[in-house]
Amino acid sequence: MRSCTRVLITLIIAAATVFGACTGGATGDPVATVKTVVGLVEAKQFDKVADYACAAKRQQVTDQFDLSKAFTGAAEGVDPKKIVDGMTIKFENLEVKEVSRSGDKATVSIKGKVSMKVDPAVLREIVRDLLKQQGIEATDQMVDAALNQFSDAFTQSQDMDETTQLVNEGGKWLICED
């Protein structure tokens, strides 16, 4: 169970680090692009994140946010959508600022905090399903013990102080982190 939560946390922090607060559809400036991606992550619209990656990184970002691949080996048999539906992602006190721009390249600074919380009721159901898959009749005591063991992993926070690189492709600013 801990590895499932760590996979999610890694994806969220990667999004925050690689991409960088409120939603905005415009990509006319680098800050708007980063804010749009942050909004997509908060809304758990991971399938749309790659639309804001440069051509050179688009497939890598698509793969990174493919939750079916992300959970391989960590929680076989668990529907990743069920986990994602039961979590809340929040970016707080975000400061997104353009640091530099030269031609078709820009650098944006992202500071703040990202947190993730997973609904214990959803985790309870997932633990029960995992135990059943192993042929174990899951009693409330067993499920409670498993949940208590990993309670620290249900809520995670991470401070951010990062910069990300963007390029202008076809008039749109897209994230293109090395």
PyMOL commands that set and color helices and strands:
alter all, ss='L'
color gray80, all
select helices_A, chain A and resi 2-18+30-42+46-52+58-64+67-70+80-85+120-133+140-149+151-153
alter helices_A, ss='H'
color red, helices_A
select strands_A, chain A and resi 87-102+105-118+155-169+172-175
alter strands_A, ss='S'
color yellow, strands_A
deselect
rebuild
show_as cartoon
